[in-house]
Amino acid sequence: MADKLTFIIPGKPQYITMMRLAIGSAANTAGFNIEEIDDIKTAVAEACKNISCHGSEGFAEEYQVECLVEEGKLEISVEDKSSKHMIEKVKKPCLDCPNEGNLGMFVIQSLMTRVELEDSRCGKKTIKMVKEK
């Protein structure tokens, strides 16, 4: 039976590192080795950046990271939960983010076993990732 972890994260970029550490710990619990854990942490950081930031004038107010932990398997979902993207960017490095966001998706797909990107009708995105041993 899988253990379910759910995090509601403010869209501020400084919380991405916290998510990397939390998901890295979950990956360790699932039995992944250090290289696999680093891959998972990188994929999650890219997904958090993609969901909270890329292609928007401001960062998402909040997003949700959900992780199902099983022996030898992680299922991770990063979903935009905000009603608007209003946390203003101090520097606007992402104004032409679609290219950078596409690169991030390529990185995620190369590191994880399966990846799915969902766009809702209201413009919110969800990235679902699976890593299996």
CNS distance restraints for C-alpha pairs under 8 A (distance, minus, plus):
assign (resid   1 and name CA) (resid  70 and name CA) 6.91 0.50 0.50
assign (resid   2 and name CA) (resid  68 and name CA) 5.78 0.50 0.50
assign (resid   2 and name CA) (resid  69 and name CA) 5.22 0.50 0.50
assign (resid   2 and name CA) (resid  70 and name CA) 4.86 0.50 0.50
assign (resid   3 and name CA) (resid  68 and name CA) 5.57 0.50 0.50
assign (resid   3 and name CA) (resid  69 and name CA) 5.06 0.50 0.50
assign (resid   3 and name CA) (resid  70 and name CA) 6.76 0.50 0.50
assign (resid   4 and name CA) (resid  66 and name CA) 7.15 0.50 0.50
assign (resid   4 and name CA) (resid  67 and name CA) 5.76 0.50 0.50
assign (resid   4 and name CA) (resid  68 and name CA) 4.59 0.50 0.50
assign (resid   4 and name CA) (resid  69 and name CA) 6.38 0.50 0.50
assign (resid   5 and name CA) (resid  66 and name CA) 5.66 0.50 0.50
assign (resid   5 and name CA) (resid  67 and name CA) 5.08 0.50 0.50
assign (resid   5 and name CA) (resid  68 and name CA) 6.41 0.50 0.50
assign (resid   5 and name CA) (resid  69 and name CA) 7.87 0.50 0.50
assign (resid   6 and name CA) (resid  64 and name CA) 7.10 0.50 0.50
assign (resid   6 and name CA) (resid  65 and name CA) 5.86 0.50 0.50
assign (resid   6 and name CA) (resid  66 and name CA) 4.43 0.50 0.50
assign (resid   6 and name CA) (resid  67 and name CA) 6.45 0.50 0.50
assign (resid   7 and name CA) (resid  64 and name CA) 5.60 0.50 0.50
assign (resid   7 and name CA) (resid  65 and name CA) 5.13 0.50 0.50
assign (resid   7 and name CA) (resid  66 and name CA) 6.30 0.50 0.50
assign (resid   8 and name CA) (resid  62 and name CA) 6.72 0.50 0.50
assign (resid   8 and name CA) (resid  63 and name CA) 5.85 0.50 0.50
assign (resid   8 and name CA) (resid  64 and name CA) 4.54 0.50 0.50
assign (resid   8 and name CA) (resid  65 and name CA) 6.54 0.50 0.50
assign (resid   9 and name CA) (resid  15 and name CA) 7.14 0.50 0.50
assign (resid   9 and name CA) (resid  62 and name CA) 5.36 0.50 0.50
assign (resid   9 and name CA) (resid  63 and name CA) 5.35 0.50 0.50
assign (resid   9 and name CA) (resid  64 and name CA) 6.01 0.50 0.50
assign (resid   9 and name CA) (resid  65 and name CA) 7.55 0.50 0.50
assign (resid  10 and name CA) (resid  15 and name CA) 7.24 0.50 0.50
assign (resid  10 and name CA) (resid  60 and name CA) 7.65 0.50 0.50
assign (resid  10 and name CA) (resid  61 and name CA) 5.81 0.50 0.50
assign (resid  10 and name CA) (resid  62 and name CA) 4.27 0.50 0.50
assign (resid  10 and name CA) (resid  63 and name CA) 6.58 0.50 0.50
assign (resid  11 and name CA) (resid  15 and name CA) 7.63 0.50 0.50
assign (resid  11 and name CA) (resid  52 and name CA) 5.57 0.50 0.50
assign (resid  11 and name CA) (resid  53 and name CA) 7.81 0.50 0.50
assign (resid  11 and name CA) (resid  59 and name CA) 5.59 0.50 0.50
assign (resid  11 and name CA) (resid  60 and name CA) 4.81 0.50 0.50
assign (resid  11 and name CA) (resid  61 and name CA) 4.91 0.50 0.50
assign (resid  11 and name CA) (resid  62 and name CA) 4.58 0.50 0.50
assign (resid  11 and name CA) (resid  63 and name CA) 6.40 0.50 0.50
assign (resid  11 and name CA) (resid  87 and name CA) 7.48 0.50 0.50
assign (resid  12 and name CA) (resid  16 and name CA) 7.94 0.50 0.50
assign (resid  12 and name CA) (resid  52 and name CA) 7.99 0.50 0.50
assign (resid  12 and name CA) (resid  59 and name CA) 6.64 0.50 0.50
assign (resid  12 and name CA) (resid  60 and name CA) 7.78 0.50 0.50
assign (resid  12 and name CA) (resid  61 and name CA) 7.74 0.50 0.50
assign (resid  12 and name CA) (resid  87 and name CA) 7.55 0.50 0.50
assign (resid  13 and name CA) (resid  49 and name CA) 7.48 0.50 0.50
assign (resid  14 and name CA) (resid  18 and name CA) 7.82 0.50 0.50
assign (resid  15 and name CA) (resid  19 and name CA) 6.53 0.50 0.50
assign (resid  16 and name CA) (resid  20 and name CA) 6.31 0.50 0.50
assign (resid  16 and name CA) (resid  45 and name CA) 5.97 0.50 0.50
assign (resid  16 and name CA) (resid  48 and name CA) 6.58 0.50 0.50
assign (resid  16 and name CA) (resid  49 and name CA) 7.56 0.50 0.50
assign (resid  17 and name CA) (resid  21 and name CA) 6.39 0.50 0.50
assign (resid  17 and name CA) (resid  45 and name CA) 7.37 0.50 0.50
assign (resid  18 and name CA) (resid  22 and name CA) 6.24 0.50 0.50
assign (resid  19 and name CA) (resid  23 and name CA) 5.99 0.50 0.50
assign (resid  19 and name CA) (resid  44 and name CA) 7.57 0.50 0.50
assign (resid  19 and name CA) (resid  45 and name CA) 7.32 0.50 0.50
assign (resid  20 and name CA) (resid  24 and name CA) 5.91 0.50 0.50
assign (resid  20 and name CA) (resid  41 and name CA) 4.91 0.50 0.50
assign (resid  20 and name CA) (resid  42 and name CA) 7.35 0.50 0.50
assign (resid  20 and name CA) (resid  44 and name CA) 6.50 0.50 0.50
assign (resid  20 and name CA) (resid  45 and name CA) 6.10 0.50 0.50
assign (resid  21 and name CA) (resid  25 and name CA) 6.22 0.50 0.50
assign (resid  21 and name CA) (resid  41 and name CA) 7.36 0.50 0.50
assign (resid  22 and name CA) (resid  26 and name CA) 6.42 0.50 0.50
assign (resid  23 and name CA) (resid  27 and name CA) 6.09 0.50 0.50
assign (resid  23 and name CA) (resid  40 and name CA) 7.65 0.50 0.50
assign (resid  23 and name CA) (resid  41 and name CA) 6.47 0.50 0.50
assign (resid  23 and name CA) (resid  44 and name CA) 7.68 0.50 0.50
assign (resid  23 and name CA) (resid  67 and name CA) 7.73 0.50 0.50
assign (resid  24 and name CA) (resid  28 and name CA) 6.24 0.50 0.50
assign (resid  24 and name CA) (resid  37 and name CA) 5.66 0.50 0.50
assign (resid  24 and name CA) (resid  38 and name CA) 7.33 0.50 0.50
assign (resid  24 and name CA) (resid  40 and name CA) 7.06 0.50 0.50
assign (resid  24 and name CA) (resid  41 and name CA) 5.74 0.50 0.50
assign (resid  25 and name CA) (resid  29 and name CA) 6.30 0.50 0.50
assign (resid  26 and name CA) (resid  30 and name CA) 6.28 0.50 0.50
assign (resid  26 and name CA) (resid  69 and name CA) 6.67 0.50 0.50
assign (resid  27 and name CA) (resid  31 and name CA) 6.49 0.50 0.50
assign (resid  27 and name CA) (resid  32 and name CA) 5.72 0.50 0.50
assign (resid  27 and name CA) (resid  37 and name CA) 5.85 0.50 0.50
assign (resid  27 and name CA) (resid  40 and name CA) 7.54 0.50 0.50
assign (resid  27 and name CA) (resid  69 and name CA) 7.54 0.50 0.50
assign (resid  27 and name CA) (resid  74 and name CA) 6.92 0.50 0.50
assign (resid  28 and name CA) (resid  32 and name CA) 5.43 0.50 0.50
assign (resid  28 and name CA) (resid  33 and name CA) 7.10 0.50 0.50
assign (resid  28 and name CA) (resid  34 and name CA) 7.94 0.50 0.50
assign (resid  28 and name CA) (resid  37 and name CA) 6.81 0.50 0.50
assign (resid  29 and name CA) (resid  69 and name CA) 7.73 0.50 0.50
assign (resid  29 and name CA) (resid  71 and name CA) 7.71 0.50 0.50
assign (resid  30 and name CA) (resid  69 and name CA) 6.01 0.50 0.50
assign (resid  30 and name CA) (resid  70 and name CA) 5.56 0.50 0.50
assign (resid  30 and name CA) (resid  71 and name CA) 4.52 0.50 0.50
assign (resid  30 and name CA) (resid  72 and name CA) 5.33 0.50 0.50
assign (resid  30 and name CA) (resid  73 and name CA) 6.35 0.50 0.50
assign (resid  30 and name CA) (resid  74 and name CA) 7.14 0.50 0.50
assign (resid  31 and name CA) (resid  71 and name CA) 6.11 0.50 0.50
assign (resid  31 and name CA) (resid  72 and name CA) 5.67 0.50 0.50
assign (resid  32 and name CA) (resid  36 and name CA) 5.80 0.50 0.50
assign (resid  32 and name CA) (resid  37 and name CA) 6.07 0.50 0.50
assign (resid  32 and name CA) (resid  72 and name CA) 6.54 0.50 0.50
assign (resid  32 and name CA) (resid 133 and name CA) 7.08 0.50 0.50
assign (resid  33 and name CA) (resid  37 and name CA) 6.11 0.50 0.50
assign (resid  34 and name CA) (resid  38 and name CA) 6.23 0.50 0.50
assign (resid  35 and name CA) (resid  39 and name CA) 6.32 0.50 0.50
assign (resid  36 and name CA) (resid  40 and name CA) 6.19 0.50 0.50
assign (resid  37 and name CA) (resid  41 and name CA) 6.11 0.50 0.50
assign (resid  38 and name CA) (resid  42 and name CA) 6.14 0.50 0.50
assign (resid  39 and name CA) (resid  43 and name CA) 6.20 0.50 0.50
assign (resid  39 and name CA) (resid 111 and name CA) 5.68 0.50 0.50
assign (resid  39 and name CA) (resid 112 and name CA) 7.63 0.50 0.50
assign (resid  40 and name CA) (resid  44 and name CA) 6.15 0.50 0.50
assign (resid  40 and name CA) (resid 111 and name CA) 6.97 0.50 0.50
assign (resid  40 and name CA) (resid 112 and name CA) 7.03 0.50 0.50
assign (resid  40 and name CA) (resid 131 and name CA) 7.51 0.50 0.50
assign (resid  41 and name CA) (resid  45 and name CA) 6.17 0.50 0.50
assign (resid  42 and name CA) (resid  46 and name CA) 6.25 0.50 0.50
assign (resid  42 and name CA) (resid 108 and name CA) 7.70 0.50 0.50
assign (resid  43 and name CA) (resid  47 and name CA) 6.15 0.50 0.50
assign (resid  43 and name CA) (resid 107 and name CA) 6.82 0.50 0.50
assign (resid  43 and name CA) (resid 108 and name CA) 4.65 0.50 0.50
assign (resid  43 and name CA) (resid 111 and name CA) 6.55 0.50 0.50
assign (resid  43 and name CA) (resid 112 and name CA) 7.28 0.50 0.50
assign (resid  44 and name CA) (resid  48 and name CA) 6.07 0.50 0.50
assign (resid  44 and name CA) (resid 108 and name CA) 7.76 0.50 0.50
assign (resid  45 and name CA) (resid  49 and name CA) 6.20 0.50 0.50
assign (resid  46 and name CA) (resid  50 and name CA) 6.03 0.50 0.50
assign (resid  46 and name CA) (resid 104 and name CA) 5.52 0.50 0.50
assign (resid  46 and name CA) (resid 105 and name CA) 7.43 0.50 0.50
assign (resid  46 and name CA) (resid 107 and name CA) 7.70 0.50 0.50
assign (resid  46 and name CA) (resid 108 and name CA) 6.85 0.50 0.50
assign (resid  47 and name CA) (resid  51 and name CA) 6.06 0.50 0.50
assign (resid  47 and name CA) (resid  78 and name CA) 6.59 0.50 0.50
assign (resid  47 and name CA) (resid 104 and name CA) 7.35 0.50 0.50
assign (resid  47 and name CA) (resid 105 and name CA) 7.49 0.50 0.50
assign (resid  47 and name CA) (resid 108 and name CA) 7.30 0.50 0.50
assign (resid  47 and name CA) (resid 127 and name CA) 6.59 0.50 0.50
assign (resid  48 and name CA) (resid  52 and name CA) 5.91 0.50 0.50
assign (resid  48 and name CA) (resid  78 and name CA) 6.56 0.50 0.50
assign (resid  49 and name CA) (resid  53 and name CA) 5.47 0.50 0.50
assign (resid  49 and name CA) (resid  54 and name CA) 6.63 0.50 0.50
assign (resid  50 and name CA) (resid  54 and name CA) 5.05 0.50 0.50
assign (resid  50 and name CA) (resid 101 and name CA) 5.76 0.50 0.50
assign (resid  50 and name CA) (resid 104 and name CA) 7.13 0.50 0.50
assign (resid  50 and name CA) (resid 105 and name CA) 8.00 0.50 0.50
assign (resid  51 and name CA) (resid  60 and name CA) 7.76 0.50 0.50
assign (resid  51 and name CA) (resid  63 and name CA) 7.49 0.50 0.50
assign (resid  51 and name CA) (resid  78 and name CA) 7.08 0.50 0.50
assign (resid  51 and name CA) (resid  79 and name CA) 6.71 0.50 0.50
assign (resid  51 and name CA) (resid  80 and name CA) 5.91 0.50 0.50
assign (resid  51 and name CA) (resid 125 and name CA) 6.32 0.50 0.50
assign (resid  51 and name CA) (resid 126 and name CA) 7.08 0.50 0.50
assign (resid  51 and name CA) (resid 127 and name CA) 7.71 0.50 0.50
assign (resid  52 and name CA) (resid  59 and name CA) 5.46 0.50 0.50
assign (resid  52 and name CA) (resid  60 and name CA) 4.77 0.50 0.50
assign (resid  52 and name CA) (resid  61 and name CA) 7.92 0.50 0.50
assign (resid  52 and name CA) (resid  62 and name CA) 7.38 0.50 0.50
assign (resid  52 and name CA) (resid  63 and name CA) 6.76 0.50 0.50
assign (resid  52 and name CA) (resid  80 and name CA) 6.78 0.50 0.50
assign (resid  53 and name CA) (resid  58 and name CA) 6.80 0.50 0.50
assign (resid  53 and name CA) (resid  59 and name CA) 4.85 0.50 0.50
assign (resid  53 and name CA) (resid  60 and name CA) 6.46 0.50 0.50
assign (resid  53 and name CA) (resid  94 and name CA) 7.41 0.50 0.50
assign (resid  54 and name CA) (resid  94 and name CA) 5.98 0.50 0.50
assign (resid  54 and name CA) (resid  95 and name CA) 7.76 0.50 0.50
assign (resid  54 and name CA) (resid  97 and name CA) 5.11 0.50 0.50
assign (resid  54 and name CA) (resid  98 and name CA) 6.61 0.50 0.50
assign (resid  54 and name CA) (resid 100 and name CA) 7.74 0.50 0.50
assign (resid  54 and name CA) (resid 101 and name CA) 5.89 0.50 0.50
assign (resid  55 and name CA) (resid  94 and name CA) 6.67 0.50 0.50
assign (resid  55 and name CA) (resid  95 and name CA) 6.37 0.50 0.50
assign (resid  55 and name CA) (resid  96 and name CA) 6.71 0.50 0.50
assign (resid  55 and name CA) (resid  97 and name CA) 5.03 0.50 0.50
assign (resid  55 and name CA) (resid  98 and name CA) 5.75 0.50 0.50
assign (resid  55 and name CA) (resid 101 and name CA) 7.74 0.50 0.50
assign (resid  56 and name CA) (resid  85 and name CA) 6.78 0.50 0.50
assign (resid  56 and name CA) (resid  94 and name CA) 7.71 0.50 0.50
assign (resid  56 and name CA) (resid  95 and name CA) 7.09 0.50 0.50
assign (resid  57 and name CA) (resid  85 and name CA) 7.03 0.50 0.50
assign (resid  57 and name CA) (resid  86 and name CA) 7.66 0.50 0.50
assign (resid  57 and name CA) (resid  88 and name CA) 7.23 0.50 0.50
assign (resid  57 and name CA) (resid  89 and name CA) 7.33 0.50 0.50
assign (resid  57 and name CA) (resid  92 and name CA) 7.87 0.50 0.50
assign (resid  57 and name CA) (resid  95 and name CA) 6.84 0.50 0.50
assign (resid  58 and name CA) (resid  85 and name CA) 5.00 0.50 0.50
assign (resid  58 and name CA) (resid  86 and name CA) 5.07 0.50 0.50
assign (resid  58 and name CA) (resid  87 and name CA) 5.18 0.50 0.50
assign (resid  58 and name CA) (resid  88 and name CA) 4.59 0.50 0.50
assign (resid  58 and name CA) (resid  89 and name CA) 5.38 0.50 0.50
assign (resid  59 and name CA) (resid  85 and name CA) 5.14 0.50 0.50
assign (resid  59 and name CA) (resid  86 and name CA) 6.18 0.50 0.50
assign (resid  59 and name CA) (resid  87 and name CA) 5.02 0.50 0.50
assign (resid  59 and name CA) (resid  88 and name CA) 6.40 0.50 0.50
assign (resid  59 and name CA) (resid  89 and name CA) 6.63 0.50 0.50
assign (resid  60 and name CA) (resid  80 and name CA) 7.18 0.50 0.50
assign (resid  60 and name CA) (resid  81 and name CA) 8.00 0.50 0.50
assign (resid  60 and name CA) (resid  82 and name CA) 5.84 0.50 0.50
assign (resid  60 and name CA) (resid  84 and name CA) 6.34 0.50 0.50
assign (resid  60 and name CA) (resid  85 and name CA) 4.19 0.50 0.50
assign (resid  60 and name CA) (resid  86 and name CA) 6.51 0.50 0.50
assign (resid  60 and name CA) (resid  87 and name CA) 6.56 0.50 0.50
assign (resid  61 and name CA) (resid  81 and name CA) 7.81 0.50 0.50
assign (resid  61 and name CA) (resid  82 and name CA) 5.15 0.50 0.50
assign (resid  61 and name CA) (resid  83 and name CA) 7.40 0.50 0.50
assign (resid  61 and name CA) (resid  84 and name CA) 6.58 0.50 0.50
assign (resid  61 and name CA) (resid  85 and name CA) 5.90 0.50 0.50
assign (resid  61 and name CA) (resid  86 and name CA) 6.50 0.50 0.50
assign (resid  61 and name CA) (resid  87 and name CA) 6.19 0.50 0.50
assign (resid  62 and name CA) (resid  80 and name CA) 6.77 0.50 0.50
assign (resid  62 and name CA) (resid  81 and name CA) 5.71 0.50 0.50
assign (resid  62 and name CA) (resid  82 and name CA) 5.14 0.50 0.50
assign (resid  63 and name CA) (resid  78 and name CA) 7.03 0.50 0.50
assign (resid  63 and name CA) (resid  79 and name CA) 5.57 0.50 0.50
assign (resid  63 and name CA) (resid  80 and name CA) 4.50 0.50 0.50
assign (resid  63 and name CA) (resid  81 and name CA) 4.72 0.50 0.50
assign (resid  63 and name CA) (resid  82 and name CA) 6.45 0.50 0.50
assign (resid  64 and name CA) (resid  77 and name CA) 7.80 0.50 0.50
assign (resid  64 and name CA) (resid  78 and name CA) 5.68 0.50 0.50
assign (resid  64 and name CA) (resid  79 and name CA) 5.16 0.50 0.50
assign (resid  64 and name CA) (resid  80 and name CA) 6.49 0.50 0.50
assign (resid  64 and name CA) (resid  81 and name CA) 6.32 0.50 0.50
assign (resid  65 and name CA) (resid  76 and name CA) 7.02 0.50 0.50
assign (resid  65 and name CA) (resid  77 and name CA) 5.62 0.50 0.50
assign (resid  65 and name CA) (resid  78 and name CA) 4.54 0.50 0.50
assign (resid  65 and name CA) (resid  79 and name CA) 6.52 0.50 0.50
assign (resid  66 and name CA) (resid  76 and name CA) 5.62 0.50 0.50
assign (resid  66 and name CA) (resid  77 and name CA) 5.12 0.50 0.50
assign (resid  66 and name CA) (resid  78 and name CA) 6.58 0.50 0.50
assign (resid  67 and name CA) (resid  74 and name CA) 6.72 0.50 0.50
assign (resid  67 and name CA) (resid  75 and name CA) 5.56 0.50 0.50
assign (resid  67 and name CA) (resid  76 and name CA) 4.44 0.50 0.50
assign (resid  67 and name CA) (resid  77 and name CA) 6.50 0.50 0.50
assign (resid  68 and name CA) (resid  74 and name CA) 5.68 0.50 0.50
assign (resid  68 and name CA) (resid  75 and name CA) 5.02 0.50 0.50
assign (resid  68 and name CA) (resid  76 and name CA) 6.49 0.50 0.50
assign (resid  69 and name CA) (resid  73 and name CA) 6.43 0.50 0.50
assign (resid  69 and name CA) (resid  74 and name CA) 5.04 0.50 0.50
assign (resid  69 and name CA) (resid  75 and name CA) 6.87 0.50 0.50
assign (resid  70 and name CA) (resid  74 and name CA) 6.24 0.50 0.50
assign (resid  72 and name CA) (resid 132 and name CA) 5.75 0.50 0.50
assign (resid  72 and name CA) (resid 133 and name CA) 5.19 0.50 0.50
assign (resid  73 and name CA) (resid 130 and name CA) 7.24 0.50 0.50
assign (resid  73 and name CA) (resid 131 and name CA) 5.67 0.50 0.50
assign (resid  73 and name CA) (resid 132 and name CA) 4.46 0.50 0.50
assign (resid  73 and name CA) (resid 133 and name CA) 6.46 0.50 0.50
assign (resid  74 and name CA) (resid 130 and name CA) 5.67 0.50 0.50
assign (resid  74 and name CA) (resid 131 and name CA) 5.29 0.50 0.50
assign (resid  74 and name CA) (resid 132 and name CA) 6.62 0.50 0.50
assign (resid  75 and name CA) (resid 128 and name CA) 7.39 0.50 0.50
assign (resid  75 and name CA) (resid 129 and name CA) 5.82 0.50 0.50
assign (resid  75 and name CA) (resid 130 and name CA) 4.49 0.50 0.50
assign (resid  75 and name CA) (resid 131 and name CA) 6.64 0.50 0.50
assign (resid  76 and name CA) (resid 128 and name CA) 5.79 0.50 0.50
assign (resid  76 and name CA) (resid 129 and name CA) 5.11 0.50 0.50
assign (resid  76 and name CA) (resid 130 and name CA) 6.24 0.50 0.50
assign (resid  77 and name CA) (resid 126 and name CA) 6.85 0.50 0.50
assign (resid  77 and name CA) (resid 127 and name CA) 5.69 0.50 0.50
assign (resid  77 and name CA) (resid 128 and name CA) 4.36 0.50 0.50
assign (resid  77 and name CA) (resid 129 and name CA) 6.25 0.50 0.50
assign (resid  78 and name CA) (resid 126 and name CA) 5.57 0.50 0.50
assign (resid  78 and name CA) (resid 127 and name CA) 5.24 0.50 0.50
assign (resid  78 and name CA) (resid 128 and name CA) 6.49 0.50 0.50
assign (resid  79 and name CA) (resid 124 and name CA) 7.71 0.50 0.50
assign (resid  79 and name CA) (resid 125 and name CA) 6.09 0.50 0.50
assign (resid  79 and name CA) (resid 126 and name CA) 4.25 0.50 0.50
assign (resid  79 and name CA) (resid 127 and name CA) 6.50 0.50 0.50
assign (resid  80 and name CA) (resid 124 and name CA) 5.64 0.50 0.50
assign (resid  80 and name CA) (resid 125 and name CA) 5.76 0.50 0.50
assign (resid  80 and name CA) (resid 126 and name CA) 6.38 0.50 0.50
assign (resid  81 and name CA) (resid 124 and name CA) 7.69 0.50 0.50
assign (resid  93 and name CA) (resid  97 and name CA) 7.97 0.50 0.50
assign (resid  94 and name CA) (resid 100 and name CA) 7.84 0.50 0.50
assign (resid  96 and name CA) (resid 100 and name CA) 7.69 0.50 0.50
assign (resid  97 and name CA) (resid 101 and name CA) 5.56 0.50 0.50
assign (resid  98 and name CA) (resid 102 and name CA) 5.94 0.50 0.50
assign (resid  99 and name CA) (resid 103 and name CA) 6.34 0.50 0.50
assign (resid 100 and name CA) (resid 104 and name CA) 6.29 0.50 0.50
assign (resid 101 and name CA) (resid 105 and name CA) 6.35 0.50 0.50
assign (resid 102 and name CA) (resid 106 and name CA) 6.33 0.50 0.50
assign (resid 103 and name CA) (resid 107 and name CA) 6.30 0.50 0.50
assign (resid 104 and name CA) (resid 108 and name CA) 6.24 0.50 0.50
assign (resid 105 and name CA) (resid 109 and name CA) 6.09 0.50 0.50
assign (resid 106 and name CA) (resid 110 and name CA) 6.15 0.50 0.50
assign (resid 107 and name CA) (resid 111 and name CA) 6.33 0.50 0.50
assign (resid 108 and name CA) (resid 112 and name CA) 6.09 0.50 0.50
assign (resid 108 and name CA) (resid 115 and name CA) 7.39 0.50 0.50
assign (resid 109 and name CA) (resid 113 and name CA) 7.46 0.50 0.50
assign (resid 109 and name CA) (resid 114 and name CA) 6.95 0.50 0.50
assign (resid 109 and name CA) (resid 115 and name CA) 5.88 0.50 0.50
assign (resid 112 and name CA) (resid 129 and name CA) 6.57 0.50 0.50
assign (resid 112 and name CA) (resid 130 and name CA) 6.11 0.50 0.50
assign (resid 112 and name CA) (resid 131 and name CA) 5.13 0.50 0.50
assign (resid 113 and name CA) (resid 129 and name CA) 7.48 0.50 0.50
assign (resid 113 and name CA) (resid 130 and name CA) 5.58 0.50 0.50
assign (resid 113 and name CA) (resid 131 and name CA) 4.86 0.50 0.50
assign (resid 113 and name CA) (resid 132 and name CA) 6.24 0.50 0.50
assign (resid 114 and name CA) (resid 129 and name CA) 5.67 0.50 0.50
assign (resid 114 and name CA) (resid 130 and name CA) 5.10 0.50 0.50
assign (resid 114 and name CA) (resid 131 and name CA) 6.89 0.50 0.50
assign (resid 115 and name CA) (resid 127 and name CA) 7.12 0.50 0.50
assign (resid 115 and name CA) (resid 128 and name CA) 5.64 0.50 0.50
assign (resid 115 and name CA) (resid 129 and name CA) 4.50 0.50 0.50
assign (resid 115 and name CA) (resid 130 and name CA) 6.54 0.50 0.50
assign (resid 116 and name CA) (resid 127 and name CA) 5.81 0.50 0.50
assign (resid 116 and name CA) (resid 128 and name CA) 5.08 0.50 0.50
assign (resid 116 and name CA) (resid 129 and name CA) 6.51 0.50 0.50
assign (resid 117 and name CA) (resid 125 and name CA) 7.13 0.50 0.50
assign (resid 117 and name CA) (resid 126 and name CA) 5.85 0.50 0.50
assign (resid 117 and name CA) (resid 127 and name CA) 4.67 0.50 0.50
assign (resid 117 and name CA) (resid 128 and name CA) 6.43 0.50 0.50
assign (resid 118 and name CA) (resid 125 and name CA) 5.61 0.50 0.50
assign (resid 118 and name CA) (resid 126 and name CA) 5.09 0.50 0.50
assign (resid 118 and name CA) (resid 127 and name CA) 6.40 0.50 0.50
assign (resid 119 and name CA) (resid 123 and name CA) 6.27 0.50 0.50
assign (resid 119 and name CA) (resid 124 and name CA) 5.84 0.50 0.50
assign (resid 119 and name CA) (resid 125 and name CA) 4.59 0.50 0.50
assign (resid 119 and name CA) (resid 126 and name CA) 6.57 0.50 0.50
assign (resid 120 and name CA) (resid 124 and name CA) 5.31 0.50 0.50
assign (resid 120 and name CA) (resid 125 and name CA) 6.25 0.50 0.50
